């Protein structure tokens, strides 16, 4: 029986693989509809091509690119507005259109901190998605973007404070102290997912972002780890669930 359908919304190519690649692979393998919206980088760029390869490894379909520019890389979408500077309603409407097209039971984005690094594009992806999951169900909001659809739950990909050293210490830039990482309180975690059965797909997706591997960003730091440490760092994903409709049991929950 397929698991619930999932749409992930993230800021950059590679966020989907790092934050929720295991869950995406698990749900896709069960036959569930699985898709990813990426706010930055335009079609035809090298990172858009890497994203397509990563999503193929995860079974998450073709890239759905909003085409905004990365806050720190203007050439990511030449001549386009930075994601951070885009009109709020415009960005929300764009995500609503994808929600109504995919019609997912579950939407995933990053937590309100924007993940351990607190990247401003990540924080903005959280804000836009939190608005879009509600707006998508409103019949009079942007009627031209498809029939209303209300996802059942929003899951915020995060890291608990207890993982700051064993996980964050290996993913963050060398020399970053654990207390500088943006982590959630352990008590806030509602869902802990063992994604080790799908670790080969998740790792393949991360390493598909070759330009990030080459420049020593998080995918590159992961690539340099021994296999046993890769399993330790990548084998668990943590989420904070936000119910959007009255909860009806496990039918709309991530597999754990």
N, C-alpha and C positions, 0 to 999 in steps of 0.2 A: 504494500500500500504506500503511495507517495506520501512524503512528509509535506507540511504546509509550503505553499509557494512563497518565495522570498525575493524582495527587491532591496539591494544595497545601494545607498547613496553616499558617495565619498568625494573628497576634494580633488585628489590627484591619482593618476595611474600609479599603482603599487599599493595604495591604501586598501583596496579591496582584498588583496592577497594577504597583507600583513594583519589587518584588523579582523577579518572574518572569512578568510579563504577556506578554512576547514569546514565551517558551517555551510558555506556556499557549495562546496564539493559534496558534502553529505546529502544535502537536499537535492542537488541535481542528480546524484547517483540513484536516488530513490524514484526519480521520474517527476519530481516537482518542478514547476516553472521557476526559473532562477535567472535573475538579470541584475545588471549593475549600471548605475548612472554615475558618470564622472564629470565633475564640474569644470575642470581645467584641461588645457591642451586641446588643440584642434586636430581635425582629421588631416592626414597627410604628414603629420609630425612623427618623429621616430618614437616618441613615447606613446602615441596613439597606436602605432603598430605593435609595440611591446605589450600594450594593454590587450589588444586582440588576441595575442598568443597566450597571455596569462588567463584570459577568460575561457579560451578553448581548453586549457588544462583543467580548469575548474568545472567545465560544463555549464558555464553561465551565459552563453549566447554571445551575440555581437556587442561591441561597445556602444553605449548610449552617451554621447558626448554633448555637454552643454556648450562647449567651445569657448569658455571664458579663459582669460590669461591667469596664470599662476601669479600670486602676489609678488614673488621674488624673481620670476623668469618671464619678462615681457614677450620674448620670442616664442613662448609656448603657444600663443595665439596672436600672431602678428596683426596689429590694428584693432584688436578686440579689447573690450573693457576688462579690467581685472575683475575676478570673481567678487572680491571684497567691495568693489565700487559699483557693481551692477545694481540697478534699482531693485529694491526688495521685492516688490510685487512681480516684476519680470522674472526673477530667479525662482520665486515660489511657483508661479504659473508654469514654468518650464518643468519643474519636478512634478507638479500635479499632473501634467500631461503624461509623463511616464508612468506614474502610479495608476492612472486610469487606463493606460494601455496594457500594462502588465497585469493589473488587478491582483496584487499580492495579498496574502493573508498577513504576512509579516514584512515590515520594513526595518532595515538595519542602517544605522549610521554611527558615527563616533560619539563619545560622551561629551558633556558640556565643557570639559576642559580642552577638548580637541586632541585627546590622546596624551601620551606621556610627554610629548614635546610642547604641547600647547600652541602648535602652529596656527596662525590666524586664519588660514584657509580652512583648516579642520574645524575650528570653532564656528566659522561661518557656515560650513556644511551642516553642522549640528543645528544651528538656528533655522536655516532654510528648510531642512527636512522636518523639524519639529512643527513648523507652521504648515508645511505641505501635507503632512499626513492627516491633519484635521481638515484643511481646505478641500482636499480631494473628495470628501464626502458631502460637500455642500452643493446642492443642485444649482444655486444661483451664482456660484463662484466660477468664473471663466467657463461658461457653458460651451464655448467652442473647442475646448480641449478634451471632449469625450464625456461619456456618461459618468455620473458620480460613482465613486468607489471608496468605501471606508475600510482601510486595513484594520485588522483586529488588534494588532500590537506593534509598538515601536520598541526595538531592542537597541540599546546603546552599548557599542563595543568599548570595553574599558580594561584597565588592569587594576587589581586590588593592591593596596599598600603592601601586603605580604609578598607580592611578586616583584616589588621594586628592585630588590637586589638580585634574586636568581634570574629574572627575566629582563627587567629594565636595565640592569647593569651590563647586559650583553647586547642589547639593542640600541642603547643610547650611544652618543659619541663618546669616545674614550675620555676619561677624566671627569665625566658628568657625575656629581654626587647623587646618591639615591634620593636625598631629601629635596633635590631640585626637580625631580620628575613629578608630573601631574598624575597622581594615582587616586583612585576612589577608596573610600573607607571599605574595609572588608565587609562590614555589615550591609553596605548598599548593594552588594552583588546578589542578584536574584537567580542567575542561571550560569552554571559552570559546565562547559561542554568539553568532553574528551573527544578531540578530533584526530587522535593518533591513527585511527584506521584510514583516514584520508590524508595523512601526512605527505605521501609521495606527490599527490596532486597539488597540495598547498605549497610544498617546496618548489615544485616545477614552476608554479605560477609566480612565486616570488623571484626566482632566478630568471624568469622570462623578461624581467625588467633589467635588461643587461646594462643599459646606460647608468642605472642606479648602482648596480653591482660594480661597474668599472670605476665610478667616482667615490666609492667607499661609503655610500649612504647605507641605510638599514639593510637593504638586500645584500649589499657587499659584505657587511659585517656578519650576516647570517651565513653567507657562502663560505666564509673563512672558518666557521666553527666546525669542530668534529661532529660526526653524525650523531653520536649519543647526546651531545649538547644541543644540537638542532632539535632533536626529539623533545628534550626537556623544555626548550624555549618555545617551541611551536605547537606542542601537543595538546595544549589546553587553551580554550578561549573563554573569556568572561564577559558577561552582559548584565545590564540593568534593564529589566522589562518595564515598559509603560503601557498599561492597557488603554486601548482607545474605545473599546466597547466592553460591555459586561463579559467577564471571562467565562468561557463555556467548557473549560477542561483542557485536555492535552491536545485537542485537535488543532489548536492554533499556537502551540508552543514549539520552540526549538527542541530538537532531539538532544537528550543529555545522556 
